[in-house]
Amino acid sequence: TLTGSSMRVGNTVFFRIRWVAGSTTTFGTGNYFFSVPHTSVALSSFDIAVGSGVLIDVSTQVRYRVTVSLNSTTVVWINVGDNNPGVQQATAPVTWAHGDNFNIFGCYEAA
C-alpha cells in the first residue's frame, strides 16, 4: 500500500509518504524514487535533504533512520545510512518482505 498527503502554504510544500509491503508486493530492481506533488525550485545540486523518516523491518524489528533528498525538481529518494549512504531498493538496507514499511516526511520550496 502506498499512501501520501501534501499541503502547500505559499511556496512551501509539506509532504508525507507511507509504504507498507503486502503479501503480493513485487519489489522490483534498482533505487526507489517517489514523485512529489509540486515542482520544486531549480537548484544547482539536487542532492539536498528535504526530510526524514524511518524504515522498519518487521521480522527483526530493526528501524533505520533515513533522510529524504530531492533527486530532481519532481522526485525524492530515501538515503539510508550515515558514513556510506545508500538508497532504498528491493534489497537495501534489507531484503524487503511482507509487512515491512516506511514513513517519510519533508518539505521543500515549490517553483
Backbone hydrogen bonds, N-H to C=O, Kabsch-Sander energy under -0.5 kcal/mol:
donor,donor_aa,acceptor,acceptor_aa,energy
3,T,18,R,-2.9
5,S,16,R,-2.0
7,M,14,F,-2.2
9,V,7,M,-0.5
9,V,12,T,-3.1
10,G,8,R,-0.5
12,T,9,V,-2.2
13,V,11,N,-0.5
13,V,108,Y,-2.8
14,F,7,M,-2.9
14,F,12,T,-0.5
15,F,106,G,-2.9
16,R,5,S,-2.3
17,I,104,I,-2.4
18,R,3,T,-2.9
19,W,102,F,-2.2
20,V,1,T,-2.3
21,A,100,D,-3.0
25,T,22,G,-1.1
27,F,25,T,-0.6
32,Y,88,Q,-2.6
34,F,76,V,-2.7
36,V,74,T,-2.2
40,S,73,T,-3.2
41,V,109,E,-2.1
48,I,46,F,-2.6
50,V,68,V,-3.8
51,G,68,V,-1.3
52,S,105,F,-1.8
53,G,66,V,-1.5
54,V,103,N,-2.1
55,L,64,Y,-2.2
56,I,101,N,-3.3
57,D,62,V,-2.8
58,V,56,I,-0.8
60,T,57,D,-0.6
61,Q,57,D,-1.6
62,V,57,D,-1.1
64,Y,55,L,-2.7
65,R,63,R,-0.5
66,V,53,G,-2.0
67,T,79,N,-2.0
68,V,51,G,-2.1
69,S,77,W,-2.4
70,L,48,I,-1.8
71,N,75,V,-3.0
72,S,75,V,-1.4
76,V,34,F,-2.9
77,W,69,S,-2.2
78,I,32,Y,-0.6
79,N,67,T,-3.3
79,N,77,W,-0.5
80,V,78,I,-0.5
80,V,86,G,-2.7
81,G,65,R,-0.8
86,G,80,V,-2.5
88,Q,78,I,-1.5
89,Q,92,A,-2.3
90,A,30,G,-0.7
92,A,89,Q,-1.4
96,W,90,A,-1.8
96,W,94,V,-0.9
99,G,21,A,-2.9
100,D,97,A,-2.1
101,N,56,I,-1.9
102,F,19,W,-2.2
103,N,54,V,-2.1
104,I,17,I,-2.6
105,F,52,S,-2.9
106,G,15,F,-2.0
107,C,50,V,-2.6
108,Y,13,V,-1.7
110,A,11,N,-4.0
110,A,108,Y,-0.5
111,A,39,T,-2.8
